[in-house]
Amino acid sequence: MKKMYVTITGMDYYYGLTPFSVGKKLKCIKEKNNPFDSEAIRVNKKIDEYVYFT
């Protein structure tokens, strides 16, 4: 699988850089039913542990 690097913005407001580090594996999931943002993306660190909505 080809490596992909992304930038997750807005984290300083909630957590600072605490949940993330270079090389950490994350899973990004589209939140289709988010009532506040139809384009929201949830970022998971582990199974069933989300850390951020963007």
Secondary structure by P-SEA (a helix, b strand, c coil): cbbbbbbbcccccccccccccccbbbbbbbccccccccbbbbbbcccccccccc
